[in-house]
Amino acid sequence: MNGLTSNLRPLQLGFSLGTFLVIGYLACLALSIIVPDRGLHQAWLQFYPGFAWTPLGMLIGVVEAFVYGLVAGLVFAPIANFYGIANRA
């Protein structure tokens, strides 16, 4: 490459992944409202504790989706940065 180093920023990656998961969650939620008999809610009950077909349950799902993405970014970025630095040496 050109000798420039770049590291992933954990918080920035976490916010990006969290936003991406919230958008995906809302898209799946809209699809299951439009086509209700597809059984998508079974996975939500497993991966989103507290999810229910109520406004509060849906809001809990949005918060959980964002938190899952945030945690993934906060865990993944330092690991990727560590191995990137170790491979440059």
C-alpha positions as CSV (number, residue, x, y, z in Angstrom):
1,M,0.0,0.0,0.0
2,N,1.1,3.6,0.4
3,G,2.5,3.4,4.0
4,L,-0.5,5.1,5.6
5,T,-2.0,3.3,8.5
6,S,-5.6,3.3,9.4
7,N,-7.3,2.0,12.5
8,L,-11.0,1.3,13.0
9,R,-12.6,3.6,15.6
10,P,-14.6,1.4,17.9
11,L,-17.3,3.9,18.8
12,Q,-17.8,5.0,15.2
13,L,-18.0,1.4,14.0
14,G,-20.4,0.6,16.9
15,F,-22.8,3.5,16.0
16,S,-22.6,2.5,12.3
17,L,-23.5,-1.1,13.0
18,G,-26.1,-0.2,15.5
19,T,-27.8,2.1,13.0
20,F,-27.6,-0.5,10.3
21,L,-29.2,-3.1,12.6
22,V,-32.0,-0.7,13.6
23,I,-32.8,0.0,9.9
24,G,-32.8,-3.8,9.2
25,Y,-35.0,-4.4,12.2
26,L,-37.5,-1.7,11.1
27,A,-37.6,-3.0,7.6
28,C,-38.3,-6.6,8.8
29,L,-40.9,-5.2,11.2
30,A,-42.6,-3.3,8.3
31,L,-42.5,-6.4,6.1
32,S,-44.1,-8.5,8.8
33,I,-46.9,-6.0,9.3
34,I,-47.5,-6.0,5.5
35,V,-47.2,-9.8,5.2
36,P,-48.2,-11.1,8.7
37,D,-48.2,-14.9,8.2
38,R,-44.5,-15.5,7.5
39,G,-43.4,-16.4,11.0
40,L,-40.7,-13.8,11.3
41,H,-41.6,-13.1,14.9
42,Q,-40.2,-16.5,16.0
43,A,-36.6,-15.3,15.5
44,W,-37.4,-12.0,17.2
45,L,-38.6,-13.8,20.3
46,Q,-35.3,-15.6,20.4
47,F,-32.9,-12.8,19.7
48,Y,-34.8,-9.9,21.1
49,P,-35.9,-10.6,24.7
50,G,-38.8,-8.4,25.6
51,F,-40.1,-8.1,22.0
52,A,-43.9,-8.1,21.7
53,W,-46.3,-6.8,19.1
54,T,-47.0,-3.7,21.2
55,P,-45.5,-0.3,20.8
56,L,-43.3,-0.8,23.9
57,G,-42.2,-4.2,22.7
58,M,-41.2,-2.8,19.3
59,L,-39.3,0.0,21.0
60,I,-37.5,-2.5,23.1
61,G,-36.5,-4.3,19.9
62,V,-35.1,-1.1,18.4
63,V,-33.0,-0.4,21.5
64,E,-31.8,-4.0,21.5
65,A,-30.9,-3.9,17.8
66,F,-28.8,-0.7,18.4
67,V,-27.1,-2.1,21.5
68,Y,-26.2,-5.3,19.6
69,G,-24.6,-3.3,16.8
70,L,-22.8,-1.0,19.3
71,V,-21.4,-3.9,21.3
72,A,-20.3,-5.7,18.0
73,G,-18.4,-2.6,16.9
74,L,-16.8,-2.0,20.3
75,V,-15.6,-5.6,20.4
76,F,-14.6,-6.0,16.7
77,A,-12.7,-2.8,16.1
78,P,-10.0,-3.3,18.8
79,I,-9.5,-6.9,17.7
80,A,-9.2,-5.9,14.0
81,N,-6.8,-3.1,15.0
82,F,-4.6,-5.4,17.0
83,Y,-4.2,-7.9,14.2
84,G,-3.7,-5.1,11.7
85,I,-0.9,-3.7,13.8
86,A,0.7,-7.1,14.4
87,N,0.7,-7.9,10.7
88,R,2.4,-4.6,9.8
89,A,5.4,-5.2,12.0
